[in-house]
């Protein structure tokens, strides 16, 4: 449908850029991509969806913004995992560029929806200007020409955060929450009859991981 809104989803980092890394080696780039693909799958019933990447490749930051601008997207969301000093850091947060723009309301809708899905999660916010988003001049949101937000799901550098972020159920719920915020922002109800089964996505991912593990074990046994 030509009147559909278009969303560009950016999975942070990728390729040689792993982003932040958890205590057991889990990588931000992988979590960001998983959530980005799940989010796109949910939104595809009601929006036109573009991705800056759908595989483990690195896309230069300015190129990501250019991809969004060239596609004439109505909104851009960049998905990340946070990091901080050893043993410290918890919760989710969202960033927009400095100043008052349409991105502020977009970020607020994302923040509120995520908080509703995860009511016990620490909400890292800055209400000094009347809304919860924090401000920073990140290239991917500064160079885009539409409403844009960078969302930090949780801190991956702590054991608790790493366990949460790599849990397929959390990833599915995170995607669901972000989709709800995007729909809220554009006043679009979910097409429930055609909506993808997020739990099915999770089960498929879990089954795939199990099969890969079993294949690796069989290969190791055969080589012994």
SERO-4910 file (N, C-alpha, C, O; in steps of 0.05 Angstrom, whole numbers):
BEGIN
 pado doro    nc1    nc2    nc3   cac1   cac2   cac3    cc1    cc2    cc3    oc1    oc2    oc3
  Unk    A     17    -24      0      0      0      0     18     25      0     36     27     16
  Unk    A     12     44    -18     29     67    -21     26     86      2     45    103      6
  Unk    A      4     86     16      0    104     38     11     94     65      8    108     85
  Unk    A     24     72     64     37     62     89     60     80     97     74     90     80
  Unk    A     64     82    123     88     95    133    111     77    130    109     52    130
  Unk    A    135     89    126    159     73    123    178     77    147    183     99    155
  Unk    A    187     54    157    205     55    180    232     43    172    233     21    160
  Unk    A    254     56    178    281     45    175    291     35    202    292     50    221
  Unk    A    298     10    203    308     -2    227    338     -7    225    347    -19    206
  Unk    A    353      4    244    382      2    243    392    -15    266    388     -8    289
  Unk    A    403    -38    259    416    -55    279    445    -45    284    461    -46    265
  Unk    A    450    -35    307    476    -23    313    500    -41    308    498    -65    311
  Unk    A    523    -28    300    548    -42    297    546    -63    274    532    -59    255
  Unk    A    561    -86    276    561   -106    255    588   -110    243    605    -93    244
  Unk    A    592   -134    232    617   -140    219    640   -140    239    639   -152    260
  Unk    A    662   -125    232    685   -123    249    680   -107    274    695   -108    293
  Unk    A    658    -92    275    651    -76    298    630    -91    315    607    -92    309
  Unk    A    640   -104    336    622   -120    353    605   -104    372    586   -114    383
  Unk    A    612    -79    376    599    -63    396    608    -72    423    630    -83    426
  Unk    A    591    -67    444    598    -76    471    597   -107    473    582   -120    458
  Unk    A    613   -117    491    615   -146    494    609   -154    523    619   -141    542
  Unk    A    593   -175    527    586   -183    554    608   -200    567    628   -207    554
  Unk    A    605   -207    593    625   -222    608    632   -249    595    655   -258    598
  Unk    A    613   -262    582    619   -288    569    623   -286    539    624   -306    525
  Unk    A    626   -261    529    632   -257    501    609   -252    483    612   -250    459
  Unk    A    584   -250    494    561   -244    477    564   -215    467    573   -197    481
  Unk    A    557   -211    441    563   -186    428    538   -169    422    517   -179    415
  Unk    A    541   -143    426    520   -124    421    509   -126    393    485   -125    389
  Unk    A    527   -129    374    518   -129    346    499   -152    340    480   -148    324
  Unk    A    502   -175    354    484   -197    349    457   -193    361    436   -200    350
  Unk    A    456   -182    386    431   -176    399    416   -155    383    392   -158    378
  Unk    A    430   -134    375    417   -113    360    404   -123    334    382   -116    327
  Unk    A    418   -141    320    408   -152    295    384   -170    300    364   -168    285
  Unk    A    385   -186    321    362   -204    327    337   -188    333    316   -194    322
  Unk    A    340   -167    349    316   -151    356    307   -135    332    282   -132    328
  Unk    A    325   -125    316    318   -110    292    301   -127    273    281   -118    262
  Unk    A    310   -151    268    295   -169    250    268   -177    261    248   -178    246
  Unk    A    267   -182    287    241   -188    299    222   -164    297    198   -167    291
  Unk    A    233   -140    303    217   -116    301    206   -112    273    182   -106    269
  Unk    A    223   -115    253    214   -112    225    193   -132    218    174   -125    203
  Unk    A    195   -156    228    175   -177    222    148   -169    233    128   -175    221
  Unk    A    148   -157    257    123   -149    269    111   -125    254     87   -125    248
  Unk    A    127   -106    247    117    -81    234    108    -86    206     93    -70    195
  Unk    A    118   -106    193    113   -110    164     84   -113    157     76   -110    134
  Unk    A     67   -120    177     39   -123    171     25    -95    167      4    -94    154
  Unk    A     38    -74    178     25    -48    177     42    -25    166     33     -3    161
  Unk    A     68    -31    162     87    -11    153    104    -22    130    106    -46    127
  Unk    A    116     -4    115    138    -12     97    163    -10    113    169     10    126
  Unk    A    179    -31    113    202    -33    130    228    -35    114    230    -51     96
  Unk    A    247    -18    121    274    -20    109    294    -25    132    289    -18    155
  Unk    A    316    -38    125    337    -44    145    363    -32    135    368    -31    111
  Unk    A    380    -22    154    407    -14    145    424    -39    142    443    -39    126
  Unk    A    418    -60    157    432    -86    152    414   -108    162    399   -105    181
  Unk    A    415   -131    148    400   -155    155    419   -178    161    409   -200    167
  Unk    A    444   -174    158    465   -194    163    487   -182    180    486   -158    186
  Unk    A    507   -198    186    530   -189    202    550   -175    185    572   -185    180
  Unk    A    543   -150    177    562   -134    162    563   -106    175    545    -98    190
  Unk    A    585    -92    170    588    -65    181    580    -45    160    589    -46    137
  Unk    A    562    -26    167    554     -5    150    564     21    163    557     27    186
  Unk    A    580     38    149    589     63    160    565     80    170    543     79    159
  Unk    A    570     95    192    548    109    205    534    128    186    509    129    186
  Unk    A    549    144    172    536    164    154    520    149    132    500    159    123
  Unk    A    530    126    123    516    111    103    489    102    113    470    101     98
  Unk    A    487     95    138    462     86    150    441    108    148    418    104    141
  Unk    A    450    133    155    432    155    154    424    161    125    401    167    119
  Unk    A    443    159    106    437    163     78    417    142     68    399    149     52
  Unk    A    420    118     76    401     97     68    372    104     77    353    101     61
  Unk    A    370    114    101    344    123    111    333    146     95    310    146     87
  Unk    A    350    166     90    341    190     75    334    183     46    314    193     36
  Unk    A    349    165     33    344    158      6    317    143      3    304    144    -17
  Unk    A    310    128     24    285    113     23    261    130     31    238    121     31
  Unk    A    266    155     39    245    173     47    228    162     70    204    162     70
  Unk    A    242    151     90    229    139    112    215    160    130    224    183    131
  Unk    A    194    151    143    180    169    162    192    168    190    188    187    205
  Unk    A    207    147    196    219    145    222    243    126    220    244    108    203
  Unk    A    262    131    238    287    115    240    292    107    268    291    124    286
  Unk    A    297     81    273    303     72    300    329     56    299    331     37    283
  Unk    A    348     64    315    374     50    317    375     34    343    371     46    365
  Unk    A    379      8    341    377     -9    365    405    -17    375    422    -25    359
  Unk    A    409    -14    401    435    -18    413    432    -32    440    411    -33    452
  Unk    A    455    -41    451    458    -49    479    478    -30    492    497    -21    479
  Unk    A    472    -24    517    489     -4    531    513    -17    543    516    -42    545
  Unk    A    532     -1    553    555    -10    567    565     12    586    558     35    582
  Unk    A    581      4    606    590     24    625    613     13    641    625     -6    634
  Unk    A    619     26    664    640     17    682    635    -11    691    612    -19    694
  Unk    A    656    -26    696    653    -54    705    634    -57    729    636    -44    749
  Unk    A    614    -75    725    596    -81    747    574    -61    751    558    -64    769
  Unk    A    574    -40    736    554    -18    740    538    -14    714    548    -18    692
  Unk    A    513     -5    718    496      0    695    472    -18    693    475    -42    695
  Unk    A    449     -6    690    424    -22    689    403     -5    676    402     20    680
  Unk    A    385    -17    661    362     -3    651    363      4    622    383     -1    608
  Unk    A    341     16    612    339     24    584    337     54    581    329     68    600
  Unk    A    344     64    558    343     93    553    341     98    523    347     80    506
  Unk    A    332    122    516    329    129    488    341    156    483    339    174    500
  Unk    A    354    160    460    367    185    454    355    197    428    348    184    410
  Unk    A    354    224    429    349    240    405    370    261    403    387    264    421
  Unk    A    370    276    381    389    298    378    381    322    395    357    324    402
  Unk    A    399    340    402    392    363    419    371    381    406    370    383    381
  Unk    A    355    393    423    334    411    413    307    397    412    306    373    414
  Unk    A    286    413    408    259    402    406    253    396    376    252    414    360
  Unk    A    247    371    371    240    363    344    218    342    346    209    334    367
  Unk    A    208    333    322    188    311    322    199    285    333    184    268    341
  Unk    A    226    283    335    238    259    346    232    256    376    232    234    386
  Unk    A    227    278    390    222    277    418    197    260    424    197    243    442
  Unk    A    176    266    410    151    251    414    154    222    406    144    204    419
  Unk    A    168    217    384    173    190    375    189    175    396    181    152    403
  Unk    A    209    187    407    225    174    428    208    169    453    211    148    466
  Unk    A    191    188    460    174    185    484    155    161    480    152    145    499
  Unk    A    144    158    457    126    136    452    140    109    454    130     89    464
  Unk    A    165    108    444    181     84    446    187     78    476    185     55    485
  Unk    A    195     98    490    203     96    518    179     86    535    182     68    552
  Unk    A    156     98    531    132     91    547    124     62    541    117     47    559
  Unk    A    124     55    516    116     28    508    135      7    519    126    -14    528
  Unk    A    161     13    519    181     -6    529    177     -8    560    179    -30    571
  Unk    A    172     14    573    168     13    602    143     -2    609    142    -15    630
  Unk    A    122     -1    592     98    -16    598    102    -46    595     91    -62    610
  Unk    A    119    -54    576    125    -82    572    144    -93    594    142   -116    602
  Unk    A    161    -75    604    181    -83    625    178    -64    648    196    -47    653
  Unk    A    157    -66    664    152    -47    685    172    -47    707    175    -27    722
  Unk    A    187    -69    711    206    -70    732    234    -61    724    252    -58    740
  Unk    A    238    -56    698    264    -47    688    269    -19    696    251     -2    698
  Unk    A    294    -13    702    302     15    709    299     33    685    310     27    664
  Unk    A    285     55    689    280     74    667    301     96    670    299    113    688
  Unk    A    319     97    652    340    117    652    331    141    635    330    139    610
  Unk    A    323    162    647    311    184    633    322    211    641    335    214    662
  Unk    A    315    231    625    323    259    631    299    276    626    291    282    603
  Unk    A    286    284    648    261    300    646    266    330    648    247    345    651
  Unk    A    291    339    645    297    367    648    283    384    627    277    408    631
  Unk    A    277    372    604    263    387    583    234    378    579    221    384    559
  Unk    A    224    362    599    196    355    598    190    328    585    167    320    584
  Unk    A    210    314    575    205    288    563    228    269    571    250    279    579
  Unk    A    225    243    568    244    224    579    269    219    563    288    207    573
  Unk    A    270    228    538    293    222    521    318    238    530    316    260    541
  Unk    A    341    225    526    366    239    530    375    250    503    366    241    482
  Unk    A    393    269    504    402    282    479    432    277    474    448    280    492
  Unk    A    438    271    449    466    266    441    467    269    410    447    264    396
  Unk    A    490    277    401    493    282    372    504    257    358    524    259    343
  Unk    A    492    234    362    500    210    348    496    213    318    475    223    310
  Unk    A    515    205    302    514    209    273    489    198    261    476    211    245
  Unk    A    482    174    269    459    160    255    433    175    259    415    173    243
  Unk    A    430    189    282    405    203    286    408    233    278    388    246    272
  Unk    A    432    243    279    436    271    271    434    276    241    426    297    232
  Unk    A    442    256    226    443    259    197    417    251    183    414    255    159
  Unk    A    399    238    197    374    230    185    355    255    182    357    274    198
  Unk    A    337    254    162    319    276    157    291    272    168    274    288    164
  Unk    A    287    249    181    261    244    192    263    241    223    285    244    234
  Unk    A    241    236    236    242    231    265    260    207    270    258    187    256
  Unk    A    278    209    289    298    188    293    304    185    323    306    205    338
  Unk    A    309    160    331    316    155    359    335    132    360    334    113    344
  Unk    A    353    133    380    372    111    385    364     99    412    364    112    432
  Unk    A    358     73    411    347     60    435    367     40    446    377     22    433
  Unk    A    373     44    472    391     26    487    374      6    503    360     15    522
  Unk    A    374    -19    496    356    -39    508    363    -45    537    345    -47    554
  Unk    A    389    -48    543    398    -56    569    429    -57    568    440    -55    546
  Unk    A    442    -59    591    471    -60    592    480    -89    589    473   -107    604
  Unk    A    497    -93    568    506   -120    562    532   -127    577    539   -151    578
  Unk    A    545   -108    589    571   -113    601    569   -126    629    589   -134    641
  Unk    A    545   -127    640    541   -140    666    530   -168    661    517   -173    640
  Unk    A    535   -187    679    525   -214    676    495   -215    674    484   -229    657
  Unk    A    481   -200    691    452   -199    690    442   -188    664    423   -199    652
  Unk    A    454   -166    655    445   -154    630    450   -172    606    434   -174    588
  Unk    A    474   -185    605    480   -203    583    461   -226    582    452   -233    560
  Unk    A    455   -238    605    435   -260    605    408   -251    595    395   -266    580
  Unk    A    400   -228    603    374   -218    594    373   -212    564    355   -221    550
  Unk    A    393   -198    555    394   -190    527    396   -213    507    386   -211    485
  Unk    A    408   -235    516    411   -258    498    389   -278    501    390   -299    488
  Unk    A    370   -272    518    347   -290    521    327   -285    498    317   -263    495
  Unk    A    321   -305    482    303   -302    460    275   -290    468    263   -275    452
  Unk    A    266   -298    491    240   -288    500    241   -258    505    223   -243    498
  Unk    A    263   -249    517    267   -220    521    268   -205    495    256   -184    491
  Unk    A    283   -216    476    286   -203    450    259   -201    436    253   -180    424
  Unk    A    243   -221    438    216   -220    426    199   -199    439    184   -185    425
  Unk    A    200   -198    466    184   -178    480    194   -149    474    179   -131    472
  Unk    A    221   -146    472    232   -120    466    222   -111    438    215    -88    435
  Unk    A    223   -129    419    213   -122    392    183   -115    393    174    -96    380
  Unk    A    168   -130    408    139   -125    411    135    -97    423    117    -83    414
  Unk    A    150    -90    443    147    -64    456    154    -41    438    139    -22    437
  Unk    A    176    -44    423    184    -22    405    163    -19    383    157      3    374
  Unk    A    152    -42    373    131    -40    353    107    -26    363     94    -10    349
  Unk    A    100    -31    388     77    -18    401     81     12    402     63     28    397
  Unk    A    106     20    409    112     49    410    110     62    383    100     84    380
  Unk    A    120     48    362    119     59    335     90     61    326     82     82    314
  Unk    A     74     41    331     46     42    323     31     64    338     15     79    326
  Unk    A     37     67    363     25     88    379     32    116    367     14    133    365
  Unk    A     56    119    360     65    145    349     50    153    324     43    176    320
  Unk    A     46    133    307     32    139    281      2    134    282    -12    136    262
  Unk    A     -8    126    306    -37    122    308    -47     99    292    -69    100    281
  Unk    A    -32     77    291    -39     54    275    -44     30    293    -26     23    309
  Unk    A    -67     18    291    -74     -6    306    -61    -30    293    -58    -31    268
  Unk    A    -53    -49    309    -41    -74    298    -61    -89    283    -84    -92    291
  Unk    A    -53   -100    260    -70   -118    245    -68   -146    257    -53   -163    248
  Unk    A    -83   -150    278    -80   -175    294    -85   -200    278    -73   -221    284
  Unk    A   -102   -199    258   -108   -223    243    -84   -232    227    -81   -256    221
  Unk    A    -67   -213    219    -44   -219    203    -18   -216    218      4   -220    206
  Unk    A    -19   -209    243      6   -204    258     22   -230    261     10   -251    266
  Unk    A     48   -228    259     65   -251    263     64   -261    291     61   -246    310
  Unk    A     68   -287    294     69   -299    321     97   -296    332    116   -310    324
  Unk    A    100   -276    350    127   -271    361    137   -294    376    161   -300    376
  Unk    A    119   -309    391    128   -333    405    138   -354    385    157   -368    392
  Unk    A    125   -355    362    134   -374    341    163   -367    332    180   -384    329
  Unk    A    167   -341    328    194   -332    321    214   -341    342    236   -351    336
  Unk    A    207   -338    367    225   -346    389    230   -376    388    253   -385    391
  Unk    A    209   -392    384    212   -421    384    230   -430    360    246   -448    363
  Unk    A    226   -417    338    243   -423    314    272   -417    320    290   -433    314
  Unk    A    277   -394    333    305   -387    339    317   -407    359    340   -414    357
  Unk    A    301   -415    379    311   -434    399    317   -461    386    337   -473    392
  Unk    A    299   -470    368    303   -495    355    327   -495    337    343   -514    337
  Unk    A    331   -473    323    354   -470    306    380   -471    322    399   -484    314
  Unk    A    380   -457    345    404   -457    362    410   -485    372    433   -493    374
  Unk    A    389   -499    379    392   -527    390    404   -545    368    422   -560    373
  Unk    A    393   -543    344    403   -559    322    432   -553    316    448   -571    310
  Unk    A    439   -527    316    466   -519    311    485   -531    332    507   -540    326
  Unk    A    476   -531    357    492   -542    379    496   -572    375    518   -582    379
  Unk    A    474   -586    367    476   -614    363    494   -622    340    509   -641    342
  Unk    A    493   -606    319    510   -611    296    539   -607    304    557   -623    296
  Unk    A    545   -586    319    572   -581    328    582   -604    346    606   -612    344
  Unk    A    565   -614    363    573   -636    380    579   -661    364    598   -676    369
  Unk    A    562   -667    344    566   -690    327    592   -688    311    607   -707    308
  Unk    A    597   -663    302    622   -659    286    647   -663    304    667   -674    295
  Unk    A    645   -653    329    667   -656    347    672   -686    354    695   -695    356
  Unk    A    649   -701    357    652   -729    363    664   -745    340    681   -762    344
  Unk    A    656   -738    316    666   -751    292    696   -746    288    710   -762    278
  Unk    A    704   -722    296    732   -714    292    750   -726    313    775   -727    310
  Unk    A    738   -734    335    755   -745    358    766   -772    351    780   -784    368
***
